[in-house]
Amino acid sequence: MPIFFLHFLQTPFESFSFSETPHGKKSCFNPINMELLIGFLLIHSSLAKHGYTIDNKPPRRARLQGTPGPGPGPEKKWLTLHGREPLVIAQGGFPGLFPDSSGAGYAAAIAMSVPGTLKYCNLQLTKDNLGICLADVKLDNCTNVATKFPKQQRRYNINGHDVDGWFSLDFTIDEIIKEISLLQNIFSRASVFDSVYPPLSPDSVFGIEPIGKLWLNVQNDAFWSSHQLSVIRYIDDSKEFFVADYISSPEIGFLKAVGTSKTLDPTKTKFVFRFMTPDEVEPTYKETYGTLVKKLAMIKTFASGILVPKDYIWPVGKDGYLKTATTLVADAHREGLAVYALGFASDVFSSYNYSYDPAIEYLHFVDNSQFAVDGLVTEFPGSASNAIACLAQTPNPGPKVANALIISHNGASMDYPGCTDLAYTKAISDGADIIDCNVQMTKDGVAFCLDSADLLGKTNAAMAFMDRSTTIPEIQPKSGVFTFVVTWTEIKSVKPLIQNPFQSGGLLRNPKSKNAGKFLTLPEFLDLAKKNSSTGILIGIQHAAYLASKKGLDIIGSVNAALKNAKLDPNQQVLIQSDDTSVLEKFKASSPACRRVLLFSKPISHAPKPVTDNIKKYADAVNVVKESIVQESKIFFSTGSTKIVEEMHAANISVYVSGFSTETLSMMLDFYSDPYIELISFLAEGIDGVITDNPKTASAFMRSPCVDPNSTAPFVFNPIKPGDYLAQVEPAVLPPSAPPLPPLQVSDVVDPPLPPVNVSARKEGSDSGENGGSNSSKSGDRRLVDVVTMSLLLIELVLVIGLILC
């Protein structure tokens, strides 16, 4: 954490001095009242570094050591205009979690970003010609003004459009700061910090850190001027209290005027022309921004840089994929103009090319071997800092810094249908330590890789085998088409289907490859692993008892035979996973070199010593869901940590955690929609491995110098202490707490012995042409004949009607 931030938090509140402005208004820390101070303390508490050691044997919640050092260093040459690292510009602080322009948001931006991060203030003017930082010209979009002043709604013409709402020019600075509180202005984000923080003036934002870094964006100067208010006069009058490092505006007239101000030193303040959408019209020249982008030489006469929506640089097609990058950055740099890109938000979909990893998007703009923008204006400055300070300019990632295992979940299932050759190949190339195969059995005894025994949702089998749908309570409560009622030849005839676990939230995975790849038999999977001897394997086995007794299928024998025939490298890690301790006991006898993993697919919160002692008899590790380590509230904030890691480690049992992904909806809100912050926070809990849909992100994280607490990198990952944010939320807005999960019992762990393989069950199923245990194949054949007959009759009827009409 930066030294200045620690110093601020250690300074008694009474010691802050409040100077008077020429207008008689308290400056510098005037708005930092008790609510704002609480906000700073919240950030300090939440970013308290609880640590781990690199060998992953952590003291529980020990503090993460290490002090951020200077910038990237002279050895790095960036493709920016002046060869320096790109700036991180925190738009409104950290509005991904806190209300835009709140003190808590700016504090989070400072604490979680690289040194030198700029605080971006969207300037609005008050009735008394003083400045206020707010997300929007309409106060009702970002504050509770409508509740506080219900009769103050007005209509104004702004840039040729009549706009209804509440506006800052109808209120004094005192009314805004003392009577109004900030609200989250994007409804899909957390609202639990609404009405907590007051608006801030630019001098207060500037003064949050001793050496202030401030970017003022002036969006509607023509509007203010039409009401006898002056941004330039406000900036001139405030020079004693703050000096903006950057001033941006979409109005050429304003930038030309402010550039001639005698009180502003152009060597200290840079003027940046902001582009709006290409079809919008610039107020001074009355030309569209799409036209003005071709007049960079003219823009250079009054500005040192341009601020553009990111699509100006990397356009995204209607299909959600990136188009070829434009030449805008190179063209602007050729004219001597710096380029700042706007519009980054980790919780807003950008392009399928990024696989929902925000760092990959930033790297497209700063580390693409062709150009680098000079700054990133972002609502998640921590993610941008990670990309610039940790991941950029490292084409050959080094060895892992953190020693936790990276285990794939159905291969690289973020990018390809799970359990296919393409998913596994990409997982290997992306840096997975272990690739996984959950083994399923076909009717004719072929073992192959698929996430579950139900083909529905994983393939397009719904159309091909719907007549074989049945319900098997021993497998799952809902009906399905199960692998053991179809042959391997039939399975090869259907297409794999990419999984979209967050489709209801509008998040799809790589639609262009939604049916790509082919399923692998277990021997084919092992052969792929054998060719990549540095990658281990995890073989998952479920429903062994049902398959043996009801279907006559020996899944354990099939796995043992495949492993024996594969003749893997003795140094390759082999993990056998099951939710059945009797299965693991079988492999303890037949394959003692394999590590055994006990699967808990539902959350657990406490494992007493008698339970862990029993687990140790059967397993070397457990696979638990994320909520078994960090528990989640109904409003998607963490409530705290369990003792599962501590209890398992006491019994010498490793803990692997499943459920990691890069979609923002997969994470609790504490983690800032950033998979890297989530990963560091779970590593701080002491886990031994992550099971992830996106091994590429986990690998980049594990190999980042920013994971090392002793790194001299300018940015070090800060784990979030679970429960800290929720503790600061007003109790009145919290839903009732969920009852605690009951502790594990020995009976929850130990399973009855496996039944022998019922060979006659398989023979009976084969003889009867069994199709799922509910109907005979004869009835299925009859239905097929009926369908074909009906189709032929319909075709004949259509032809007859056609002849009659002719």
Secondary structure by P-SEA (a helix, b strand, c coil): ccaaaaaaaacccccbbbbbcccccccccccccaaaaaaaaaaaaaaccccccccccccccccccccccccccccccccccccccbbbbbccccccccccccaaaaaaaaaccccbbbbbbbcccccccbbbbbccccccccccccccccccccccccccccccccccccccaaaaaccccccccccccccccccccccccaaaaaacccbbbbbbbbccaaaaaaacccaaaaaaaacccccccbbbcccaaaaaaaaaccccccccbbbbbbbcccccccccccccccccccccccccccccbbbbccccccccccccccccccaaaaaaaaacbbbbbccccccccccccccccaaaaaaaccccccccccccccccaaaaaaaaccccccccccccccccccccccccccccccccaaaaaaaaaacccbbbbbccccccccccccccccccccccccccccccbbbbcccccccccccccccaaaaaabbbbbbcccccccccccccccccbbbbcaaaaaaaaaacccbbbbbbbcaaaaaaccccccaaaaaaaaaaaacccccbbbbbbcccaaaaaaaaaccccbbbbbbbccccccccaaaaaaaaacccbbbbccccccccccccccccccaaaaaaaaacbbbbbcccccccccccccccccaaaaaaaaaaacccccccccaaaaaaaaacccccccccccbbbbbbcccccccccccccccccccccccccccccccccccccaaaaaaaaaaaccccccccaaaaaaaaaaaaaaaaaaaaaaaaaaaaac
